[in-house]
Structure formats: C-alpha cells, structure tokens
Amino acid sequence: MAEHTTRVDVGIVGGGPAGLMTALLLKRRGISAAVVETRSKDEIHRTQRAGILEAGTVQMLVDADIGSRVLTDGHEHPGTVLSFEGVQHRIDFQELVDRSVWLYPQNEVFLDLATAWEREGGQIHWSVSDSSVEGIESDAPALTFRDEHGDRGRIEAKLIVGADGSRSKCRKLIPEDVRTDYFTAYPFAWFGILCEAPPTAPELIYANSEVGFALISQRNESVQRMYFQCDPQTDPEQWEEEAIFDHIQQVLGEGVELKRGPIFEKTVLPFRSYVCDPLTYQRLVLAGDAGHTVPPTGAKGLNLAFCDVRALIPRVEEFLAQSESATDPFAPLRNYSRTALDRVWKAQNFSYWATNLLHRQPDENAFAHQRRRGEFDAITGSVYGRAYFADSYTGWADIHGQLPHR
Ligand SMILES: Cc1cc2nc3c(=O)[nH]c(=O)nc-3n(C[C@H](O)[C@H](O)[C@H](O)COP(=O)(O)OP(=O)(O)OC[C@H]3O[C@@H](n4cnc5c(N)ncnc54)[C@H](O)[C@@H]3O)c2cc1C
C-alpha cells in the first residue's frame, strides 16, 4: 500500500461549500490549500439542501470569478409571502431594504465550487476514509486519511480548517474546558418533498394555520420543493402522496391552488440550533456548520458558512504572515471567531424567532394561536415589522456590495 505526503499552508477537512470556498479564496491570495472529503463528488452533488442565497452570498460567488451560473441559472426573488390562516401578505424585499435573495440550489453552488477548484488544479481527495487531524497544538498540524484506492495520505500544513459539517469531528478537538456548546432542540421537524410539478407561486410562501407550518419553495420549472411541519419521529413512508398534498393545501388555505405532481423524494429533517464558542483553538479554526447550525426556517445555514469564510480569509492571511517571534500568534484567529460569532448569533436569533413564529407547538392552546395572530399582524401590518423581516431574511447590510445586474 502506497503512502503519499504533501505540504500546503492550509489543510481543509470537508469539501462542502465552506471548505471549497475557503480553498478557492485562499488560492486567490497565494495561499496553498488541500481538501479532504469523505463523500464522492457525485454523492454531494445529488444531495438536496439549501436553496435560498442572500445577496452577499451571490456576490461572493460572482467575486470569486469561478464561472458560477448563479446569475444565469438562478432566480432572483425580490420578495416572499407570509400566509396566516390562508391570508397572504407579501414582504417586498426590494422596496423595504433594496435587496433580493436568489433561488440557486446548494448542489449547484457545490458543483460550481468543486469544478472551479479542480479546473484550477486544486488538491482535493474525494471519498476518503479514516480522516483525522493531528498536532493542532504543535507547529506542524497534519491531516491523515486513506484515499479512495486505500492508500494512506498525509497533508502537512500550518493551519487546519474544520469545515466538516454539523457532525463535525474537528470541533471535538477544541478541549471541553475551552469550548462552550450552546444548544437547543425543537419539538418538531420538517417533512420535505421533491415533486415533478410546475411552480405553485413565483416566490416562496411561508404559511401557518391551526394545523401547523408549510413552505412552498421551488427548484426549477418542472421540479418543486415543499415542506410541512411534522413530529421528529415521523416515518416518511407512512405518508401517501395525496395526503401530503392535501395537508399542505390545508395549511395554505383556499387562496392558493397547490400544483401537484409525482413525489420522488421524501425526507424528515430534525431541527436544532447549535453554536460552538470559540471557533478556534491553536492551529484549528472551524467554518460553516462545523461551528454552528440553525433550523432551516430562516434559510441561513449556507449563507452563514459563506460569511464565516469571508471573515476568515484575511485573518488566515494575517496569521500566516506573522514572524516566528510574534507574541500572540493566535490573535488573528481569535479575532475571526469573534467577528463570525457576532453574525452567527444574529442569524441564530432570526432563525429561532422565525421558527417559533411559523410553527405550531405540540402542546399549543387556543391562546397561543391567537397570540401568534397578533405577532403576525405586528410583522405584516407595519412597515417596520416587514422591514425587520426583510432585513434579516436577505442578510444584514454590513456584508453587502452592489450586485451585478443580470
Ligand atoms: C433541507 C435543508 C434546507 C436548507 N436550506 C437552506 C437555505 O435555504 N439557505 C441556507 O443558507 N442554508 C440552508 N440549509 C443549510 C445548509 O445546507 C448548510 O448550512 C450548509 O451545507 C453548510 O455548509 P458546510 O460546508 O458548512 O457543511 P456541509 O455542506 O455539511 O459540508 C461538510 C462536508 O464535510 C464532509 N465531512 C464530514 N466529516 C468529514 C471528515 N471527517 N473528513 C472529511 N470530510 C468530512 C461532509 O461529507 C460534507 O460534504 C439547509 C439545510 C437543509 C438540510
């Protein structure tokens, strides 16, 4: 069995959006990186996840100059609809905060990033096993793994980026007496479907009624994504196609006619909120879901991952440029952690708030439902309420540049 060792500035665990965007932006600054990923490129590309990109995320894809198709194949959404007991209120993002979001599925974001990284000769090992990180407290940390042919690989680096998703092993390397884990779970989950049907509506519809929550989202002209609230223990196979559509139609009310078609994917997605603080320890930093997860209601996870990367790149550059006699060499990385976590907590708050606004608690009484009606009215019935939703959903202004026109 062969063994191969390579040396780079930064070793990256995880070839999802956070890991690949980090690798590409480091390369743009002349910093070498290598990525290891447990899954195959094809498997990741087939996994359906995020769909909504904030304007700042789109801007990062454009600025990275990777030939992303986001502006040609993505769809600009200048607003969204909040529906309560069948009454719909449009939140006009453009009018309120002069920004839009874009529907461009995560698997296409992934494909753009992976294709660019490989085209530019970036080192990536797909389908690895036994990957592990060693030596983060030394001057020479390393990634070790077994590649897809069974050969042992070793990547020696000056810094390791843990971008290994919500079940991150990297974050466990931050000692327990250094790390605080903030966590909360929710008593409901999302039942997600993909179906062959035309779009029900041009923009997303977030709906609440006495039977709970539903979300009408889109993928393209012939495939749609929809979700409804369910018990986390739900077996998706127990739900027949017509029962699913009837339930979603009930949440939407009579004002919108749901477009139906053959369902080809059913999944149950549990909800949780998690933050790891700090996002760094010695020669390890975390980015993306490895450091924090949000429930999908606010469409923030992928966007936060990109915000992490945006905050991280200049700090990595600063870290690597220091002389050996620097008195506090890890200060730039701690600085990254503080900056990133400020935004993470804003996103946690919005995701938590939107989740509770839009979902029915299992033990909810009539008072709670009427109180929610009041909260809905306070948001949709006032320009300040609508602006709060629009500002949070589209991503707070601090990271936005001007988007190029299509
Ligand atoms: C149904 C759903 C809908 C969502 N909708 C939205 C949305 O609309 N907008 C939004 O912004 N976000 C959304 N999200 C969240 C978004 O998908 C995640 O936040 C995003 O994938 C985070 O990217 P990441 O690179 O940090 O993690 P991941 O995409 O999870 O990538 C981590 C990678 O690391 C790999 N890995 C794990 N362990 C190892 C190891 N030991 N060695 C090597 N590789 C490893 C994994 O295989 C994976 O490919 C949604 C999520 C779900 C599930």
The ligand as an ORCA input file, in Angstrom:
! r2SCAN-3c Opt
* xyz 0 1
  C     -33.238     20.607      3.951
  C     -32.257     21.735      4.178
  C     -32.569     23.003      3.673
  C     -31.668     24.048      3.856
  N     -31.987     25.281      3.328
  C     -31.091     26.290      3.431
  C     -31.313     27.547      2.751
  O     -32.321     27.752      2.058
  N     -30.354     28.521      2.873
  C     -29.214     28.294      3.593
  O     -28.369     29.218      3.677
  N     -28.963     27.115      4.223
  C     -29.856     26.103      4.153
  N     -29.564     24.871      4.712
  C     -28.310     24.683      5.451
  C     -27.119     24.358      4.530
  O     -27.412     23.238      3.733
  C     -25.848     24.128      5.378
  O     -25.731     25.166      6.312
  C     -24.579     24.052      4.512
  O     -24.492     22.793      3.858
  C     -23.314     24.260      5.348
  O     -22.178     24.061      4.528
  P     -20.849     23.419      5.151
  O     -19.860     23.397      4.066
  O     -20.533     24.115      6.417
  O     -21.284     21.957      5.598
  P     -21.665     20.713      4.678
  O     -22.379     21.140      3.467
  O     -22.350     19.738      5.580
  O     -20.252     20.139      4.217
  C     -19.403     19.445      5.114
  C     -18.678     18.356      4.350
  O     -17.699     17.742      5.200
  C     -17.665     16.353      4.904
  N     -17.090     15.660      6.068
  C     -17.693     15.393      7.252
  N     -16.824     14.769      8.082
  C     -15.647     14.651      7.417
  C     -14.376     14.086      7.743
  N     -14.128     13.543      8.939
  N     -13.396     14.139      6.815
  C     -13.620     14.705      5.600
  N     -14.817     15.239      5.230
  C     -15.808     15.221      6.130
  C     -19.119     16.008      4.613
  O     -19.223     14.837      3.830
  C     -19.609     17.256      3.879
  O     -19.541     17.133      2.470
  C     -30.454     23.811      4.561
  C     -30.151     22.550      5.077
  C     -31.032     21.513      4.885
  C     -30.671     20.134      5.424
*
